[in-house]
Amino acid sequence: MPETPQPSDRRPRRRAALIAAVACVAVAGGIGAWFLVGSGGNAEGCADLLKDKRIQKALGEDHAAVTDCAALGTAIREATVGSVPGEHSLRQAQAMKDVLVAVGERLDDSGGSLDPDLSVPLAVALADYAADTDKLLGIGDADHVSRAVPSEPAWEDADGVHMSVLSLPFLRTVRELSQEPAAYVALRTSATRYAAEGLAEVKPGTTGAELSAPPARNSRTLGALDGVRADVLRDLGEKEADDWEDEILAGLTKSAAEPPSYAKDAVGHLVASWQQTLRAKGADALEDQSADMTATWGTALGLDTSVRDGLREDAADSFFNERKATLGRLD
């Protein structure tokens, strides 16, 4: 099961107005109420979510033992993530769908934010669903579109177990999770590895759509996540924005190592190469991620310079367009 990073102690300005309200609730309702709404200053998330029948169903009998936002986050992670990364039972995938639907509705109704003690473990759990997240943020497929409504259950096919939710509420949920740097790092790290896995499946000598499709798909998903990053930054003051970006850069490059050879470990080569680029170039590399990964991959595959450069340029354009579109959807 993935380890949950510790949430940052910093709090964005947009939450500051809630602190006084939470204090009043604590005085009026007692210490138990304080814990349920979250000591981080968020009065809307955890108490209401714990009353939601979908959350109670997702957690099973464990929901009765939840007393604060941190415990809720841990319980959600335990209910949705299995022992093998990326592999889930139908029950786990259904639990993740129920949680996302409930959280999305609460955010839409209240216009509020999530407590970091909840958002980080929820993001870590969601990061284990990279195959589904890729379809929801990027280029979808028929199943993820038709099964996105809340009444449609999780399903299993030849590729494994899946779940889907409506794309706009999902994007808004990802945006709110990403307010916490550790949550954003978990989601972007997962998407980066999934992108590398898709590229690594392409064999030398491949041409046509089978060659161009993987970087195009990656560009949409990674572009959407960079749009989320840009939306977080534009919602923060200058100092908070700098701190947030410093934290995600540190998180995304924390495990950076010398890239193995592509022949020995293609996925590791692509991920580590991008991490080294990110460490060297800083935040600017975030906007070039899909293009840089495509170029590294093209070189490793031995593509002709003109083909490689064309794929890199297409990836850069697609990434930029999706980033811009995501910012527009979050307005």
C-alpha positions as CSV (number, residue, x, y, z in Angstrom):
1,M,0.0,0.0,0.0
2,P,1.4,3.4,-0.9
3,E,2.9,5.5,1.9
4,T,1.0,8.7,2.6
5,P,3.3,11.8,2.6
6,Q,2.8,14.2,5.5
7,P,0.7,17.3,4.7
8,S,2.5,20.6,4.8
9,D,1.9,22.9,7.8
10,R,1.3,25.9,5.5
11,R,-2.3,26.9,4.7
12,P,-3.4,28.9,1.7
13,R,-5.0,32.3,2.2
14,R,-8.3,31.2,0.8
15,R,-8.8,29.0,3.9
16,A,-8.0,31.7,6.5
17,A,-11.5,33.0,6.7
18,L,-12.7,29.6,7.9
19,I,-10.6,29.5,11.0
20,A,-12.8,31.7,13.1
21,A,-15.9,29.7,12.1
22,V,-14.2,26.5,13.1
23,A,-13.3,27.9,16.4
24,C,-16.9,28.8,17.0
25,V,-18.0,25.3,16.1
26,A,-15.4,23.9,18.5
27,V,-16.7,26.1,21.4
28,A,-20.4,25.4,20.7
29,G,-20.2,21.7,19.8
30,G,-17.3,20.5,22.0
31,I,-13.9,19.0,21.2
32,G,-15.5,16.1,19.2
33,A,-17.0,18.5,16.7
34,W,-13.6,20.2,16.3
35,F,-12.0,17.0,15.4
36,L,-14.7,16.1,12.9
37,V,-14.3,19.3,11.0
38,G,-10.6,19.1,11.0
39,S,-8.1,21.1,13.1
40,G,-6.6,22.5,9.9
41,G,-9.3,25.1,9.6
42,N,-11.7,23.5,7.1
43,A,-15.3,23.4,8.4
44,E,-16.9,21.8,5.4
45,G,-15.3,18.5,4.5
46,C,-15.0,15.8,7.1
47,A,-18.2,16.0,9.2
48,D,-20.5,16.2,6.2
49,L,-18.6,13.5,4.4
50,L,-18.9,11.1,7.4
51,K,-22.6,11.5,7.2
52,D,-22.7,10.6,3.5
53,K,-24.1,7.1,2.9
54,R,-21.7,6.6,0.0
55,I,-18.7,7.3,2.3
56,Q,-20.1,5.0,4.9
57,K,-20.7,2.3,2.3
58,A,-17.1,2.7,1.0
59,L,-15.6,2.4,4.5
60,G,-17.8,-0.3,5.7
61,E,-17.9,-0.9,9.4
62,D,-14.8,1.1,9.8
63,H,-16.7,4.4,9.3
64,A,-17.9,4.3,12.9
65,A,-14.4,4.5,14.2
66,V,-13.4,7.7,12.2
67,T,-13.1,10.7,14.5
68,D,-11.1,13.3,12.4
69,C,-10.0,14.2,8.9
70,A,-6.7,12.3,9.2
71,A,-8.5,9.1,10.2
72,L,-11.0,9.6,7.4
73,G,-8.2,9.9,4.9
74,T,-6.5,6.8,6.2
75,A,-9.7,4.8,6.1
76,I,-10.4,5.9,2.5
77,R,-6.9,4.8,1.5
78,E,-7.2,1.4,3.2
79,A,-10.6,0.9,1.6
80,T,-9.5,1.7,-2.0
81,V,-5.9,0.5,-2.4
82,G,-4.7,-3.0,-2.5
83,S,-1.4,-4.7,-1.7
84,V,-0.3,-4.7,-5.4
85,P,0.2,-1.2,-6.9
86,G,-2.4,-0.4,-9.6
87,E,-4.5,-3.6,-9.0
88,H,-7.9,-3.4,-7.3
89,S,-10.9,-5.5,-6.5
90,L,-14.3,-4.4,-7.7
91,R,-15.1,-3.5,-4.1
92,Q,-12.1,-1.2,-3.9
93,A,-12.7,0.5,-7.2
94,Q,-16.4,1.0,-6.3
95,A,-15.3,2.5,-3.0
96,M,-13.0,4.9,-4.8
97,K,-15.9,5.9,-7.1
98,D,-18.3,6.4,-4.2
99,V,-15.7,8.6,-2.4
100,L,-15.0,10.7,-5.5
101,V,-18.7,11.3,-6.2
102,A,-19.3,12.3,-2.6
103,V,-16.4,14.6,-2.4
104,G,-17.1,16.1,-5.8
105,E,-20.7,16.8,-4.8
106,R,-19.7,18.4,-1.5
107,L,-17.2,20.6,-3.1
108,D,-19.7,21.7,-5.7
109,D,-22.4,22.4,-3.1
110,S,-20.2,24.3,-0.7
111,G,-17.5,25.8,-3.0
112,G,-15.1,25.0,-0.2
113,S,-11.8,23.2,0.2
114,L,-10.4,20.0,1.6
115,D,-8.5,19.6,4.8
116,P,-4.8,18.6,4.1
117,D,-5.2,15.7,6.5
118,L,-7.8,14.3,4.1
119,S,-6.6,15.5,0.8
120,V,-3.1,13.9,1.0
121,P,-4.2,10.3,1.7
122,L,-7.0,10.7,-0.8
123,A,-4.6,11.8,-3.5
124,V,-2.2,9.0,-2.7
125,A,-5.1,6.5,-3.1
126,L,-6.2,8.1,-6.3
127,A,-2.6,8.0,-7.6
128,D,-3.0,4.2,-7.5
129,Y,-5.7,4.5,-10.2
130,A,-3.4,6.0,-12.8
131,A,-5.0,4.1,-15.7
132,D,-8.5,5.5,-14.9
133,T,-7.1,9.0,-14.0
134,D,-5.4,9.0,-17.4
135,K,-8.8,8.5,-19.2
136,L,-10.6,11.0,-17.0
137,L,-8.1,13.9,-17.4
138,G,-6.9,13.1,-20.9
139,I,-8.2,11.1,-23.9
140,G,-11.1,9.1,-22.6
141,D,-12.6,5.9,-24.0
142,A,-16.2,4.7,-24.5
143,D,-16.4,2.8,-21.2
144,H,-15.1,5.6,-19.1
145,V,-17.5,8.0,-20.7
146,S,-20.6,5.8,-20.6
147,R,-19.9,4.5,-17.0
148,A,-19.1,7.9,-15.6
149,V,-22.5,8.7,-14.1
150,P,-22.8,8.0,-10.4
151,S,-25.3,5.1,-10.8
152,E,-22.9,3.1,-13.0
153,P,-20.7,0.7,-11.0
154,A,-17.1,-0.2,-11.3
155,W,-16.4,-2.8,-13.8
156,E,-13.8,-5.4,-14.9
157,D,-12.5,-6.1,-18.4
158,A,-9.5,-7.8,-20.0
159,D,-7.2,-5.0,-18.7
160,G,-8.3,-5.2,-15.1
161,V,-10.8,-3.4,-12.8
162,H,-11.8,0.2,-13.5
163,M,-14.0,3.0,-12.2
164,S,-15.1,6.2,-13.8
165,V,-16.7,9.5,-12.7
166,L,-17.9,12.7,-14.5
167,S,-15.0,14.6,-15.8
168,L,-15.6,18.1,-14.6
169,P,-16.4,17.3,-11.0
170,F,-13.3,15.0,-11.1
171,L,-11.1,17.8,-12.4
172,R,-12.4,20.1,-9.7
173,T,-11.6,17.5,-7.1
174,V,-8.1,17.0,-8.4
175,R,-7.7,20.8,-8.3
176,E,-8.8,21.0,-4.6
177,L,-6.6,18.0,-3.7
178,S,-3.7,19.8,-5.4
179,Q,-3.9,22.7,-3.0
180,E,-1.7,20.6,-0.8
181,P,1.8,20.1,-2.5
182,A,2.2,16.5,-1.3
183,A,-1.1,15.6,-2.9
184,Y,-0.1,17.2,-6.2
185,V,3.2,15.4,-6.1
186,A,1.5,12.1,-5.6
187,L,-0.8,12.6,-8.6
188,R,1.8,14.0,-11.0
189,T,4.4,11.3,-10.0
190,S,1.8,8.6,-10.8
191,A,0.9,10.2,-14.1
192,T,4.6,10.5,-15.0
193,R,5.2,6.8,-14.5
194,Y,2.0,5.8,-16.3
195,A,3.1,8.0,-19.2
196,A,6.5,6.3,-19.3
197,E,4.9,2.9,-19.2
198,G,2.9,3.7,-22.3
199,L,5.9,5.0,-24.2
200,A,7.9,2.0,-23.1
201,E,5.4,-0.4,-24.7
202,V,6.3,0.9,-28.2
203,K,8.7,-1.3,-29.9
204,P,11.6,-0.1,-32.2
205,G,10.5,0.0,-35.8
206,T,6.9,1.1,-35.0
207,T,5.4,3.7,-37.3
208,G,2.2,5.6,-37.9
209,A,-0.6,5.9,-35.4
210,E,1.0,3.3,-33.0
211,L,4.0,5.5,-32.8
212,S,2.3,8.9,-32.4
213,A,-0.6,7.9,-30.1
214,P,1.3,7.3,-26.8
215,P,2.9,10.8,-26.7
216,A,-0.3,12.4,-27.8
217,R,-2.2,10.7,-25.0
218,N,0.5,11.6,-22.4
219,S,0.4,15.3,-23.5
220,R,-3.3,15.5,-22.8
221,T,-3.1,14.1,-19.3
222,L,0.1,15.8,-18.3
223,G,-1.1,19.1,-19.8
224,A,-4.3,18.8,-17.7
225,L,-2.3,18.3,-14.6
226,D,-0.1,21.3,-15.4
227,G,-3.2,23.3,-15.9
228,V,-4.2,22.3,-12.4
229,R,-0.8,23.5,-11.2
230,A,-1.2,26.8,-13.0
231,D,-4.6,27.3,-11.4
232,V,-3.3,26.7,-7.9
233,L,-0.5,29.2,-8.5
234,R,-2.8,31.9,-9.8
235,D,-5.0,31.5,-6.6
236,L,-2.1,32.1,-4.2
237,G,-0.1,35.1,-3.1
238,E,3.4,35.5,-4.5
239,K,5.2,34.1,-1.4
240,E,2.7,31.2,-1.0
241,A,3.0,30.4,-4.7
242,D,6.8,30.3,-4.5
243,D,6.6,28.0,-1.4
244,W,4.1,25.7,-3.1
245,E,6.2,25.3,-6.2
246,D,9.3,24.8,-4.2
247,E,7.6,22.0,-2.4
248,I,6.4,20.2,-5.5
249,L,9.8,20.5,-7.2
250,A,11.4,18.9,-4.2
251,G,8.8,16.2,-4.1
252,L,9.0,15.4,-7.8
253,T,12.8,15.2,-7.8
254,K,13.2,13.5,-4.4
255,S,14.0,10.1,-5.7
256,A,15.9,11.3,-8.8
257,A,18.8,9.0,-9.6
258,E,21.1,8.2,-12.5
259,P,18.9,6.9,-15.3
260,P,19.4,3.2,-16.1
261,S,19.8,2.2,-19.7
262,Y,16.7,2.2,-21.8
263,A,17.4,-1.4,-22.8
264,K,17.6,-2.5,-19.1
265,D,14.7,-0.5,-17.7
266,A,12.8,1.6,-20.2
267,V,10.3,3.1,-17.7
268,G,13.0,3.9,-15.2
269,H,15.1,5.5,-17.9
270,L,12.3,7.8,-19.0
271,V,11.2,8.8,-15.4
272,A,14.7,9.4,-14.1
273,S,15.8,11.3,-17.2
274,W,12.8,13.7,-16.8
275,Q,13.6,14.0,-13.0
276,Q,17.1,15.0,-13.8
277,T,15.9,17.6,-16.4
278,L,13.4,18.9,-13.8
279,R,16.2,19.2,-11.2
280,A,18.4,21.0,-13.6
281,K,15.9,23.4,-15.2
282,G,13.5,23.9,-12.3
283,A,9.8,24.9,-12.8
284,D,10.2,25.7,-16.5
285,A,10.7,22.0,-17.1
286,L,7.2,21.3,-15.8
287,E,5.7,22.9,-18.9
288,D,8.0,20.9,-21.2
289,Q,7.4,17.6,-19.6
290,S,5.6,15.7,-22.3
291,A,7.9,17.2,-25.0
292,D,11.0,16.3,-23.1
293,M,9.9,12.8,-22.3
294,T,8.9,12.3,-26.0
295,A,12.4,13.5,-27.1
296,T,14.1,11.2,-24.6
297,W,12.0,8.3,-25.8
298,G,12.5,9.1,-29.5
299,T,16.3,9.1,-29.0
300,A,16.2,5.8,-27.1
301,L,14.1,4.2,-29.9
302,G,16.6,5.4,-32.5
303,L,14.0,7.5,-34.4
304,D,15.2,9.7,-37.3
305,T,15.8,13.2,-36.1
306,S,13.0,14.6,-38.2
307,V,10.5,12.1,-36.9
308,R,11.6,12.6,-33.3
309,D,11.5,16.4,-33.6
310,G,8.1,16.2,-35.2
311,L,6.7,14.1,-32.3
312,R,8.3,16.4,-29.8
313,E,6.7,19.5,-31.4
314,D,3.3,17.8,-31.5
315,A,3.6,16.8,-27.9
316,A,4.5,20.4,-26.9
317,D,1.5,21.8,-28.8
318,S,-1.0,19.3,-27.4
319,F,0.3,19.8,-23.9
320,F,0.0,23.6,-24.2
321,N,-3.5,23.3,-25.6
322,E,-4.7,21.0,-22.9
323,R,-3.1,23.1,-20.2
324,K,-5.0,26.2,-21.5
325,A,-8.2,24.3,-21.8
326,T,-8.0,23.0,-18.3
327,L,-7.4,26.6,-16.9
328,G,-10.6,27.6,-18.8
329,R,-12.6,24.8,-17.3
330,L,-11.5,25.7,-13.8
331,D,-12.5,29.4,-14.1
